[in-house]
Amino acid sequence: MKGDYQELVDEISALLAEPATLENRDFGLIAFGAHDSDDDTAMDPVRTRSILTRKSTPAVRAWFEGFGIARATGPVRIPAAPEAGVFRDRICLPVRHGGIVLGYVWLLDAAPGPTQAQLAAAMEVTARIGTLLADEERAGTDLSREFRAVLTAESGWQYDMAVAALRTALGGTSADRLHAVVCVTPWTAADAPSSRSLPGVAALCTVPWDTGLGDGGRSGQLETGALDTAPDGAVDPGSGASTGTSARRAATRTSRGGADAAPSGAPHPHDDSAPDGHALAVLVRLRSADTLSPALTAADRLRAAAGGDAATAGIATPRRGLAGLNTAWLEAASASRAARAEPRLGPVAEWPAIGPYRMLTALPADAAHDSAVRELLDRSHTELARTAEMFLDCAGQAGRTAAALGIHRQTLYYRLSRVEQLTGLDLDDGEDRLLLHMALKSARLQSPFPSTRRI
């Protein structure tokens, strides 16, 4: 936000060919233009104090307010008063929004002075400053209740009412602006932080992080860390085995089933490090859909507050207005979930960049529990699962896969034959490959996920 103010102050300085200074209605300094004049009188004590201490004294404030600047709707010329430390004439441009003064732009008034056309153009810029100051004041208001209501409301009239309430709280101008939704997970605190320290943030709230998966839901979870361990280069026994046989193809056709319950006594790996608590939802104002820096800054700061490396964040596709917040939240939450599952995407992932996880995150929680892959996802077969995933990531190219894993090709072939034996799938068959690839990627997502309504 400070960058926005500085740009607008610089714009006024350029319009009037004088360095401008922006203060809030309490005479606190917000931004100022650079002074390159050699004239010592250009920096009188009042201006110097304002820049150095970022505020003015009560006496100076009373002096200037005596000229009616708090009530003015146009430029006000104020004469010099050396006894008050004001050595130069000034022009005050009141910054207003909704009929309320929110700040002042100050300029030194030197002959011949700006024209009426220049002053009118400068007042148009102050109106834009007024909009920003009004937005900032609203952002300082706790809107967590209204924002949370939108993210958790049922579809239909309940959702529409929640959006209308948030729109009223934000104000029409701010509500209609371009926004991005950010999801930070996990957020272990029960409350959302203040938005005042986060430039550009319009609203934020916590959303319950519902594990919702239970014992069976976490069974077969693929451990990301185990899959990404260093390769071992040793050749497995029985190297020389080939991939794909007619017998295994036939076995696949008879053994494949749905996501049946695991047989009694079958091991159910759990992710003991899975976080719980809450997710943090953040609504960030943007100036352009091509410039996500405010959302990225908010994500980085909030991740640090949530524990740094332990937290991930997702950013939804920017949208104008509030009507699509439900979809934006699902995108942001899915991107954060993908960043947690796939380290190469994170720690901050944008929805358009998460590739197949855009579809995988929409699947049911038990999508990875297909009976064909259940045994492969047991912890005792971590290396085989990792090998199969790398093979499929490399589009079935044995040379690339072996190089990526740091193993001999014969070792790769042996492991792939073991994968086929465990799954009943034929890795020479495109549909079998697709099933296995989806199951392996889905297994990465089986950590608790912020739960909201379905769209």
C-alpha positions in Angstrom: 0.0 0.0 0.0 2.8 2.4 0.8 4.1 2.0 -2.7 0.7 3.0 -4.1 0.8 6.2 -2.0 4.3 7.1 -3.1 3.4 6.7 -6.7 0.4 9.0 -6.3 2.4 11.6 -4.4 5.1 11.5 -7.2 2.3 12.0 -9.7 1.1 15.1 -8.0 4.7 16.4 -7.7 5.2 15.9 -11.4 1.9 17.7 -12.2 2.7 20.7 -10.1 6.5 20.7 -10.5 6.9 20.9 -6.7 7.7 18.1 -4.2 4.5 17.0 -2.5 4.0 15.6 1.0 1.1 13.3 2.1 -0.1 13.2 5.7 -3.1 11.5 7.2 -5.8 13.6 9.0 -3.8 13.4 12.2 -0.8 14.9 10.4 1.1 11.7 10.4 3.5 11.4 7.4 2.6 8.8 4.8 4.8 9.7 1.8 6.8 12.6 0.4 8.4 13.7 -2.8 12.2 14.1 -3.1 13.6 17.6 -2.7 16.5 18.4 -5.0 16.5 22.2 -4.5 19.6 24.0 -3.3 17.4 26.7 -1.6 17.8 26.2 2.1 14.4 27.9 2.7 12.7 25.2 0.8 13.1 22.9 3.8 11.6 25.0 6.6 11.4 23.5 10.2 7.8 22.3 9.8 8.6 20.3 6.7 11.9 19.0 8.1 10.2 17.9 11.3 7.4 16.2 9.5 9.8 14.1 7.4 12.3 13.3 10.2 9.7 12.5 12.9 6.8 11.5 10.6 4.5 13.8 12.5 3.8 17.5 13.3 3.4 19.2 16.6 -0.1 20.0 18.0 0.7 23.8 17.6 1.5 23.3 13.9 -1.6 21.2 13.4 -3.8 23.9 15.1 -2.2 26.6 12.9 -3.0 24.9 9.6 -6.5 23.7 10.7 -7.3 27.3 11.5 -7.4 27.9 7.7 -10.4 25.5 7.4 -8.5 22.7 5.7 -10.6 20.0 7.4 -13.8 21.4 5.8 -12.3 22.4 2.4 -13.2 20.5 -0.7 -10.6 22.2 -2.9 -7.1 23.7 -2.7 -6.3 26.0 0.2 -3.5 28.5 0.1 -1.8 29.2 3.4 0.6 32.1 3.9 4.0 31.9 5.5 4.4 32.4 9.3 8.1 32.5 10.3 7.1 32.8 14.0 5.5 29.3 13.7 8.4 27.9 11.7 6.5 28.1 8.4 8.9 30.0 6.2 7.2 29.4 2.9 3.7 29.8 1.5 1.9 26.5 1.1 -0.9 24.9 -0.8 -3.0 22.3 0.9 -5.0 19.7 -1.1 -7.5 18.1 1.2 -7.9 14.3 0.6 -11.5 13.3 1.0 -13.6 10.2 0.5 -17.4 9.9 1.0 -17.5 13.5 2.3 -14.9 12.9 5.0 -11.4 14.3 5.1 -8.9 11.5 5.5 -5.6 13.4 4.9 -3.8 16.3 3.3 -1.3 16.8 0.4 1.1 19.7 1.0 3.1 21.7 -1.5 5.2 24.8 -1.3 3.6 27.7 -3.1 6.2 29.6 -5.2 5.5 32.2 -7.9 3.9 32.0 -10.4 2.3 29.0 -8.8 0.3 26.2 -10.4 -2.5 27.0 -12.7 -6.2 26.1 -12.0 -6.0 23.3 -14.5 -2.9 21.8 -12.8 -4.6 22.1 -9.4 -7.8 20.4 -10.8 -5.7 17.5 -12.1 -3.9 17.2 -8.8 -7.3 17.1 -7.0 -8.3 14.2 -9.2 -5.2 12.3 -7.9 -6.1 13.2 -4.3 -9.5 11.5 -4.9 -7.6 8.3 -5.7 -5.5 8.7 -2.6 -8.8 9.1 -0.6 -10.0 5.8 -2.0 -6.9 4.0 -0.8 -7.1 5.6 2.6 -10.7 4.6 3.0 -9.9 1.0 1.9 -7.1 0.9 4.4 -9.4 2.0 7.2 -11.9 -0.7 6.3 -9.1 -3.2 6.2 -8.2 -2.2 9.7 -11.7 -3.3 10.8 -12.0 -7.0 11.8 -13.9 -8.6 8.9 -13.0 -12.1 9.9 -16.6 -13.0 10.7 -18.0 -11.8 7.4 -15.1 -13.4 5.4 -15.5 -16.7 7.2 -19.2 -16.7 6.6 -18.6 -16.5 2.9 -16.1 -19.4 2.8 -18.3 -21.7 4.9 -21.8 -20.8 3.8 -23.9 -23.4 1.9 -24.7 -22.7 -1.7 -27.7 -20.6 -2.7 -29.3 -17.8 -0.7 -27.0 -18.4 2.3 -23.9 -17.8 0.2 -25.4 -14.8 -1.5 -26.3 -13.2 1.8 -22.8 -13.8 3.2 -21.3 -12.2 0.1 -23.6 -9.2 0.4 -22.7 -8.8 4.1 -18.9 -8.9 3.2 -19.5 -6.4 0.4 -21.2 -4.0 2.8 -18.4 -4.3 5.3 -15.7 -3.7 2.7 -17.5 -0.9 0.9 -18.7 -1.0 -2.7 -15.5 0.5 -4.2 -13.2 -1.9 -2.4 -15.4 -4.9 -2.9 -15.4 -4.4 -6.7 -11.7 -4.3 -7.0 -9.4 -7.1 -8.2 -8.7 -9.6 -5.5 -6.7 -12.8 -4.9 -7.5 -15.3 -2.2 -4.5 -16.9 -0.3 -4.6 -20.0 1.8 -1.9 -20.7 4.4 -1.8 -24.2 6.0 -1.5 -25.1 8.7 -2.4 -22.2 10.9 -2.2 -23.5 14.5 -3.5 -20.4 16.2 -7.3 -20.2 16.7 -7.4 -16.5 15.7 -6.4 -14.6 12.5 -3.7 -11.9 12.8 -4.4 -8.3 12.4 -4.5 -7.1 8.8 -3.0 -3.7 9.7 0.6 -5.0 9.3 -0.2 -6.7 6.0 -0.3 -4.1 3.1 -3.1 -4.8 0.6 -5.0 -7.3 2.8 -8.7 -6.6 2.7 -9.8 -9.4 5.1 -8.6 -12.6 6.7 -10.0 -15.3 8.8 -9.3 -18.8 10.1 -11.1 -21.9 8.8 -11.1 -25.2 10.6 -8.6 -27.7 9.4 -10.8 -30.8 9.3 -8.9 -34.1 9.1 -12.1 -35.8 8.1 -10.3 -38.8 6.8 -10.2 -41.1 9.8 -8.0 -44.2 10.0 -9.1 -45.6 6.7 -8.8 -42.2 5.0 -5.1 -42.0 5.8 -4.3 -45.6 5.0 -1.9 -46.1 2.1 -0.6 -42.5 2.3 2.5 -42.1 0.3 5.3 -40.4 2.3 6.7 -37.5 0.3 10.0 -37.6 2.2 10.5 -41.3 1.6 9.9 -40.8 -2.1 12.4 -38.1 -2.4 15.3 -39.8 -0.5 18.6 -40.1 -2.1 18.9 -43.0 -4.7 20.8 -46.1 -3.7 22.5 -47.3 -6.9 22.5 -51.0 -5.8 21.2 -53.6 -8.3 18.3 -55.5 -6.9 18.4 -59.3 -6.9 16.9 -60.9 -10.0 17.9 -58.0 -12.3 17.1 -59.0 -15.8 13.3 -59.2 -15.2 11.4 -57.5 -18.0 8.3 -55.3 -17.7 4.9 -56.5 -18.8 3.8 -60.0 -19.6 0.6 -61.5 -21.0 0.1 -63.4 -17.8 0.2 -60.2 -15.7 -2.0 -58.4 -18.2 -4.6 -61.2 -17.7 -4.2 -61.0 -13.9 -4.8 -57.3 -14.1 -8.1 -57.8 -15.9 -9.4 -60.1 -13.1 -7.9 -58.6 -10.0 -8.6 -54.9 -10.6 -11.4 -53.6 -8.4 -12.6 -50.4 -6.7 -11.5 -48.8 -3.5 -12.5 -51.7 -1.3 -11.9 -51.8 2.4 -8.5 -53.2 3.3 -8.5 -56.8 4.4 -8.4 -57.5 8.1 -4.9 -57.2 9.4 -3.6 -55.2 6.4 -1.2 -52.4 7.5 -2.5 -48.9 7.4 0.4 -46.4 7.3 -0.3 -43.0 8.9 1.3 -39.6 8.4 2.2 -38.9 12.1 3.4 -35.4 11.1 0.1 -34.3 9.6 -0.8 -30.9 11.0 -4.1 -30.0 12.6 -5.7 -26.8 13.7 -6.8 -24.3 11.1 -6.1 -22.9 7.7 -5.8 -19.1 7.2 -7.8 -17.5 4.4 -6.6 -14.1 3.2 -8.3 -11.7 0.7 -5.7 -9.5 -0.9 -6.3 -6.4 -3.1 -4.4 -6.4 -6.4 -3.7 -3.6 -8.8 -3.2 -5.9 -11.8 -3.9 -9.6 -12.5 -0.3 -9.8 -13.8 1.2 -8.5 -10.5 0.7 -10.9 -7.7 3.4 -9.3 -5.4 0.9 -8.2 -2.7 -0.5 -11.8 -2.5 3.0 -13.3 -2.5 4.2 -10.9 0.2 1.2 -11.7 2.4 1.8 -15.4 1.8 5.5 -15.2 2.8 4.8 -13.1 5.9 2.0 -15.4 7.1 4.0 -18.6 6.4 6.8 -17.2 8.6 4.2 -16.5 11.3 2.8 -20.0 10.9 6.2 -21.7 11.4 8.1 -21.0 8.2 9.1 -24.2 6.4 6.4 -26.1 8.1 3.7 -24.1 6.3 2.6 -23.9 2.7 0.5 -21.4 0.9 -1.7 -21.4 -2.2 -2.9 -18.4 -4.3 -6.0 -18.5 -6.4 -6.5 -17.0 -9.9 -7.2 -13.3 -9.4 -10.9 -12.2 -9.7 -12.7 -8.9 -9.7 -15.4 -8.5 -7.1 -16.6 -11.0 -4.5 -19.0 -13.3 -6.4 -16.4 -16.0 -7.1 -14.9 -16.2 -3.6 -16.1 -19.7 -3.1 -14.3 -21.0 -6.2 -11.2 -18.9 -5.4 -11.0 -20.3 -1.9 -11.1 -23.9 -3.3 -8.3 -23.0 -5.8 -6.2 -21.4 -3.0 -6.7 -24.3 -0.7 -6.0 -26.9 -3.4 -2.8 -25.0 -4.4 -1.6 -25.0 -0.8 -2.4 -28.7 -0.5 -0.5 -29.4 -3.7 2.5 -27.4 -2.4 2.5 -29.6 0.7 2.3 -32.8 -1.3 4.8 -31.8 -4.0 7.8 -29.8 -2.6 8.8 -28.7 -6.1 5.6 -26.7 -6.3 6.0 -24.9 -3.0 6.3 -23.5 -0.5 3.9 -21.0 -2.2 2.0 -22.4 -5.2 -0.3 -20.6 -7.6 -3.4 -22.4 -8.8 -2.5 -22.2 -12.6 0.9 -23.8 -11.9 0.0 -26.9 -10.0 -0.8 -29.0 -13.2 -2.5 -32.3 -12.6 -3.1 -31.5 -9.0 -5.9 -29.1 -10.2 -7.9 -32.2 -10.9 -6.4 -34.5 -8.3 -7.4 -32.2 -5.4 -11.0 -32.4 -6.5 -11.1 -36.2 -6.1 -12.6 -37.9 -3.0 -10.3 -38.4 -0.1 -10.0 -42.2 -0.7 -9.1 -41.9 -4.4 -5.7 -43.3 -3.7 -7.0 -46.5 -2.1 -7.7 -48.4 -5.3 -7.3 -52.1 -4.6 -4.8 -52.5 -7.3 -2.3 -50.1 -5.6 -3.0 -50.7 -2.0 -0.2 -53.1 -1.4 2.3 -51.0 -3.3 1.5 -48.0 -1.0 2.5 -50.0 2.1 5.6 -48.5 3.8 7.6 -51.7 3.1 7.4 -50.9 -0.6 8.4 -47.2 -0.5 11.3 -47.6 -2.9 9.2 -49.4 -5.4 6.5 -46.7 -5.2 9.1 -44.1 -5.6 10.5 -45.9 -8.7 7.1 -46.3 -10.3 6.3 -42.6 -9.8 9.6 -41.5 -11.3 9.1 -43.9 -14.2 5.7 -42.4 -14.9 6.9 -38.8 -14.4 9.6 -39.5 -17.0 6.9 -40.6 -19.5 8.0 -44.3 -19.3 11.5 -43.6 -20.6 13.7 -46.1 -18.9 17.0 -44.2 -19.5 15.7 -40.9 -18.0 14.2 -42.8 -15.1 17.4 -44.8 -14.3 19.5 -41.6 -14.5 17.1 -39.7 -12.2 17.1 -42.4 -9.6 20.9 -43.1 -10.0 20.4 -46.8 -10.6 21.3 -49.3 -13.4 18.6 -50.0 -16.0 18.5 -53.6 -15.0 17.7 -52.5 -11.5 14.9 -50.3 -12.8 13.4 -53.2 -14.9 13.5 -55.5 -11.8 11.7 -52.9 -9.7 9.1 -52.2 -12.3 8.4 -55.9 -12.6 7.9 -56.1 -8.9 5.5 -53.1 -9.2 3.5 -55.1 -11.8 3.4 -58.1 -9.5 2.2 -56.1 -6.5 -0.5 -54.2 -8.5 -1.6 -56.6 -11.2 -1.1 -53.6 -13.6 0.7 -53.7 -16.9 3.1 -50.8 -17.3 3.0 -51.3 -21.1 -0.7 -50.4 -21.0 -1.7 -46.7 -21.2 -4.8 -47.0 -19.0 -2.9 -49.0 -16.4 -0.2 -46.4 -16.3 -2.8 -43.7 -15.9 -4.4 -45.5 -13.0 -1.1 -46.0 -11.2 0.1 -42.5 -11.8 -3.1 -40.9 -10.5 -3.1 -43.2 -7.4 0.5 -42.3 -6.6 -0.1 -38.6 -7.0 -3.4 -38.8 -5.0 -1.6 -40.6 -2.2 0.5 -37.5 -1.7 -2.5 -35.5 -1.0 -3.9 -37.5 1.9 -3.0 -35.0 4.6 -5.7 -33.1 6.5 -7.2 -30.4 4.4 -9.2 -27.3 5.2 -12.8 -28.3 4.9 -15.5 -25.9 3.5 -18.6 -26.5 1.6 -18.7 -28.2 -1.8 -19.2 -26.0 -4.8 
